[in-house]
Structure formats: C-alpha cells, structure tokens
Amino acid sequence: MSLRRLNPPTHLLRAFSTVVRFGGVSRAAEALHLTQSAVSKQIQELEKWVGVPLFERERKRLRLTPAGERYERAVRALLGQLEAATLELITSDDSRGALHLSSLPTFAAKWLIPRLPQFQQRYPQITLHFVPYVHSYQFDSPGLDCAILFGDGHWNGAHAHYLVGRQVALIAPPRGAGPEARITTPQDVARCTRLRHVTIPDAWARWSEAHGVNGISPLAGPQFDQFQTIIRAVMAGMGIALVPRCLVHDEIAAGLVNEPLPQHGYQSALGYWLCYPADRANHGTLGIFRNWLVDHAAQTPGRIAVAPVAPGESAAAGEAPPPTPQAWATAASAAP
C-alpha cells in the first residue's frame, strides 16, 4: 500500500469532519462556503481514497458507519493538532502574536490584571488570551502556553518561575465586637474563629509553629475554596485568616481589614509560579511575557528570591512533594 493512499488530502478530511459536526451536507456546505454538490463529491472521493464506507445513506440522510465513527474521532483530533501547530508557528515566529495563558482566579483579579496595562503599553504587538483555569495543568495542550499556579514550584514536565505569595499576612476584621477585634498577642489567636483554605490545610499549624502558639486546632473553623472569598469573609466579621500578602495589600492599606500583628505573619513554602512546558521554553512571546512578569514581581517589597525550577528537579528539603495528578484535579476545582 502506497504512502500516498495513507495521506488523504486535507480538504477531503475537512469536508468529512465538517459534515459530521453539522449533521449533514447542507449546513456543512454553508460552513465551508461550498455547494452541497461539491461537499458530497468530496465525501465520495474520500471514501474512494480510503476504500472504506464512512457513511450509510438512508433516504438522503447520512449516518456514520462504525468505521466512520472511529475515523472521524481521529481526523478531528489531527485537524485540531494541525491548527494548533500552525497557530504556534505563526505566533512564536518572532516577538509578535498571541499568548494563551491561564491563572488562578483570585491572583488574576487581585495581582495580575491591575499590572497588565503596563505590559500592553510596553508590548502592544502581543495579545493575551486567557484560557479557563480548569486547563491550567494540561501542559501538553497546544492551546495553553503558560499558567500561573499555586504550589511549591514543582509540576511534572514544567519550568516554573516564582512570582510572589510566600509572605503570608494575618488579617482580622477592621473593627467591631468579638475577640477578633482585640488581638494584641499571638496567643490571642487561639480564642478567635479561624478561617481556612481548603487546599492549604496546614496553614494555621505552620503559623502556630512559627510563633510558638499553643492550643490551636489547625482543622477547626470554616473552610473556603478561594482567597478572595476568605478576604470578603474577614471583612464581614466572620473571623481571622492567613492570606498571601500580595492578595490583601490593598485591603490592609484601605482599612477594609486589619493586620493586628504586622510582624507575626509567616513565610510559606507555597506561592504563585509562572509555569510552562519544556518545549515552549524558546517561545518568542512567552519569553517576553516571562521576563516582564518575573522582573515585575521581583520589585515587590519584602519579596524573597527563589530560584527557577526546571522539569525533573526534586522538591527542596522541608517542602511539600510535587502534587499527584489527582491532587492537580482537586486544586483545579478549589483554586486559591
């Protein structure tokens, strides 16, 4: 069998996939800007090319054969890869083009978005497209160039550059009745309602250990799935919380929340990282965005420098191990 027969022309495959997607020749012809007769001939030509019936024809209606169903799934995937590869070629050819990124919702709203106008002003030739966060861990996806994730910097197959987030602040309601308004020593925290983040269950234990506080149950108190929600809960007087300082700096400055013990936060092993797969390390637009973002984050007051992490590097002593794929799925549904 010749190699030529194993490589049908792309326009025939496109017609086949479009007919299946739209459920018939008529609508497929409109989508392809062709006549119905032309599309029908292309389907017939493809069947002749592969020598296998792809459709069953009943009263002018088309229904995929079992072989056609299998072939369409494969063709659809291949056409998608071809489109993605072409887009990647176009956009990574130089410093112009599009960058597809994903970010944790709270971090994007509180830290990243307010800074992006500066990036747009400096690099107007680059367009940023945000991908839904649920796809952030799919480093092999052609539709994702980079993602901002929360963790210790170790994700399988990904380069990671630390941005901010390791400096954690203790925040309380600004004023009002209740023990949360009368914190003067670290030990006072033990009698307060402590809010918790679902993906960082040991935060209060780490804080207690750092400041020698006894009598705190690390698993007691209401649990939330996003830092933005926790900040709002503190503002409403529901309790106190431990939040990355980069996410709550504005609320502290505006008096919307109180930082009763400014010198009694703690340094976490977790933070926000810019991550991307190894095969995109030389991506032109990604390199520009990475350098701008890392340099911008480095200007954060009090930030502690952390070396980049390359694929395959093991976690540093004392830090959490890389998350498993199951943990990634949990984190995607309960993002900081």
N, C-alpha and C positions, 0 to 999 in steps of 0.2 A: 504494500500500500504506500503510495507516494506521500511525501510530507505535504505536498500542495493540498491534497484532499483533506488532510487533517487540520488545515488552517482556512476555514471558510472566510470570505470577505467580511469585513466589519459591518458594512451596510446591510448585509443579509442578517447578521446576528442582531443588529439594532432593530430591524423590522420585526424579527421574531419576538424579541423581548418586549417591544412596544405593543404588539398585538396582544400578548398575554397580559401585560399590565393594564391595558384599557379594555380588555374583554371583548375585542372584536376588531375587524379590519377598518370599519368606518371611522371610529374615533382614533384609531392608531394613525390612519391616513391624515387626519386633521393635525395630529400632534407632529407628524413627520413632514407636513407640508407637501404631501404627495397625493396622487389619485388613489382611489381604492383599488383600481386595476393594477397599478404599479406595486402596491404593497402585496396584493395577492400573488403576483408573479414572483416577487422576492421570496415569499414564503415557499412557493413551489420550487423555486431554484435552490433554496437551502435544503429542502427535503431531498431533492435530486442530488445535491452535493454530498450529503452525509449518507444517503441511501437508506434512510430510516424514516418511517412516517412519524411526524411530530404532532399532527392533529387528526382527529376523527371528524369527518364532515357529515353533519346531520341536518338536512333541510336548511342549507345555507348557514348553519351555525358551526362554529369551530370549538372543539373540545380537545384538550391536550391528551395525548396518549401517555401511558406510564413512562415510556422512554422520553417523551417530550417534556414531562414534568421534571425529570431528573436533569435533562439537558438545559432547560430554562433556568433552573436554580444556579447551575454552573455558569451559564452565559451571563446572567445578571451580575453575579459576583465579579466575573472577569471584566465586564464593561465598567463596573464601578471602580475596580483597581486601575483600569486604563485611564479613566477620567481623573482619578486622584493623582496618578503618576504624572499625567500631563500638567495638572494644576501645580504640583510640586516643582516640576521642571520650570514652569513659567515664573512662579513666584520666588524660587530660590536661585534663579539665574544671576541676579545681582541684588542690589540693595533696594530694589523696588518690588512692590507686590503686596500680598496679603499674608497675615499671620493668624493661624487658628489656635486659640488658647482657651483654657478653662481655669476657673478659680473658685475657691470656696466662697460661698455667697456673702458671708459676713466680712471676710477680708476684702473682697472686691468692693463692697459698698463702703466700708469704713476707711480703707487704706489705699487701695489701688486706683479706683475710679477718680478720686479727687486729684490724683497726680497725673493721670493720663493726658489731660490737656497740654501739659508741658511736653510730653512725648509727641503728641500730634503736631504741636507747633514746631518742634525741632525736626521731626521726620514726617512731613506731610505726604510723602510718597508711599508710606506704609499704611495699610488699612488693617485694623484689628477686628477679628471676628470671634465673638465669644461662643464657645461650644458648651452645651449643657453639662453641668458638673458631673452628672452620672457617668459621663465618658472619660473622666479625668485620669483614671488608672489604665486606660486602654492605650498603652504606649506603642502598640503595634498598629494602631489605627491610622490609615492615611489621612483621615480628616482631623487629626489633632497634632499640632506641632509642639505644644508645651502646656504644662499645667502648673498651677500653684497649689501645693498640697501642704497638709499639716502633719508633722511627724518628726522623726529623728534624722531624716535625710537619706534613708536607705530604702530604695524601692528597686525591685528586680529589674535590671535592664535599663536603668535610667541614670543620667547625670543629674546632680542636684546641687543648687547654689542657695545657701542660706540667705534669707532676706531679713526678717525681723520676727519677734514673737516670743523669744526665750525669757524676756524680762516680764514677770507677772506681777500685777498690782492687786492689792486687797482693797475692794471697794465696798461701800456701805451707803444706805440711803442718806440724802443730804441733811435731813433734819426730821424731827417728829418724835413721838413717844416710842418706847420699846428699847430693849437692850442694844439694838443695832446702832442707836444714836449716841451711845455712851461707851464707845470703845476707846480706852486710853492706854491699855497694855495688851500685849499678845494674848495673855491668858483670858482676857475678856471675850475673846472669840469663841471660847468653849460654851458660853451661855447664849450664843446667837444662833438664829436659823441660818444654816449654811447651804447655799445653792450649789449644785454640782453639774458638771458637763458629762454627758453620757459616755463620751469617748476618752475621758481623762479621769478615770475613777480614783486614781491615787493622788490627785492634786492636793487635797487637804492633808493627807498623810505626809506628803513631801514638805508642805508648808509647816506643819507641826514639828517635823524633824529638824527643819532649818532653824526654828526659833525656840526649840525646847519646850513646847507647849504640851501639856498632858490633858487627858480627859476628853479628847475629840474623837468621835467615831467618824471615820472617813466616808462611810456609806450612809450616813444619816442626812436627811434634808431632801428637798425637792430636786428633781433631776430634769435637765433641759437638753435639747439637741443642737442648739446654736448659741454662740456667744452673744449675738445681737439680742436674742430673747432673754438671756440672763441679765444683760445690762438693763433692759427695759424692766425686768422684774425687780432689780435692785432699786431703780428709780421709783418704782411703785411702792417700795417699802416691804417687799416680801422677804428680804434677808440680805446677807452679805455674800460676796463671791470673789473668786480668784479669776482674773481675766488678763490676757496678754495686754500689756500697757499700750501697745500700738493701736489697739482697738478701742480704748476707752480714754485716750489722752484728751480728746475734745470735751467729753462729758465731765471729766475732772476739772478742766480749766474753766468750764462754764458753770460749775457748781451744781450740775444735774445729778451727780453722785459725789460722795465724799470719800476721800482717801484718808482714813483716820490715823493710819500708821505708815507714813510715806517711806520710812526706812525699813519696813518689815514686809516687803514683797518677797519674792524668791526667784532664783534662776532655774528655769525648767530645762530639761533635756530636749524638749519639743519646741518646734517653731514652724514658721512658714518658709517653704522652699520652692524655688523655681525648678521644675523638673522637665526633662525631655529625653527621648530615647537616644541611644548612642549614634544611630545612623542619621540623626538630624544635627549632630554637633557642628557641622560646617554649613548649615542652612543660613543663607545670607541675611534674611530679615530676622530670623531668630537670634543670630549673633548680635545684631544691632539692638534688639529689644533686651536681650540678656544683659549686655554690657550697660545699657542705660538703667535698667531696673536694679542691678546689683550695685552700681555706683550710687544710685539714688538712695537705696536702702542703707548703704554704708554711712550716709550723712545723718542717720537717726541718732539723736543724743543718747548716750549711755549704751549704745549697741555694742555687743560683744562679737568680735570677729570669729567666724567659723569657716574652716577650710572647705572647699567644694568636695563633693563625694562623687566618685566615678563608679560605673557599674562594676559589681563584683566585690567592692570593698565591704568589709565586715563592720558591724557597729562597734563604736568605741566602748572601752570598758566602762561599765556602770550605766550604759544607756540601753534603752529597750531594743530588742532584736527587730529585724525587718518584719513588717506585717505579712501575714499569710494572705493568699487570695481571698479566703473567707473574710478576713479582717478588713480587706480593702472594700469588699461589698458592703460590710457593716458601716464602714466610715463614709462611704458614698451616700448612704441613706441617712446618716446622722452626722453631718459635717460641722466642724467648728465654725 
